[in-house]
C-alpha cells in the first residue's frame, strides 16, 4: 500500500490542493507543504487511538459508515467544500483532541502560514484520509484489531520520520520544545541524536 503522501501526486490529491487554494488563497506549494506535514500527523494520531481497544472499535465503526467508503476520492472536485470541512472539523476534533490548537500553531509558525489556513487545510485533508482508510478496509476486509497495521502501511516508507513528528506533537514526553522539534524534523536537522533527513526533503527529493 502506498504512502499517504503519494496521494498528492494523483488526481484526488490535485483536487484537494485546488480546493484548499480556493478556500485559503495560499499558494499551491505552501498548501502541499502543509499537507506533507499535516496528513501524517492525522494518520499518526489515528494510529495512536487505534492501538487501544476502545479507540480501534470507534475507528472501525466510523470507517464502516458509507460516507467513508472511498467515494469522496472520486468525487472530491465536485463535492461541496462546506460539507467536507464540516466533516473534517468533527474528525480533527475527535482525533487530535486537546492537541488541536498547539498542532495548528506549530504548523503555522513552521510554514509561515496563518493558523486559519492550516485549520482549513487539515479539515479538508481529514475526510480524504478517512476515505482512503475506509476504502482499503473494505478492500482487504480489515477488522478493528488490525486497523493499526492498516494505518501503519498507509504511512509508507517514511513511517519512521512521520512517527517522530507525531510523537513530538502528540505530547509523548512533554519536553516543551515542540516547535523546535517539528521545525528540525520537517525542514531538516532534527533533534540531536535523531537520524534521518527532513520529511519535506524526503517528499521533494531533498530540494
Helices and strands as residue ranges (DSSP letters): G 4-9, H 11-24, H 28-50, H 53-64, G 66-68, H 71-75, G 76-78, H 81-96, G 97-99, H 100-111, H 115-140, G 144-146, H 147-154, G 156-158, H 159-169, H 178-187, H 199-204
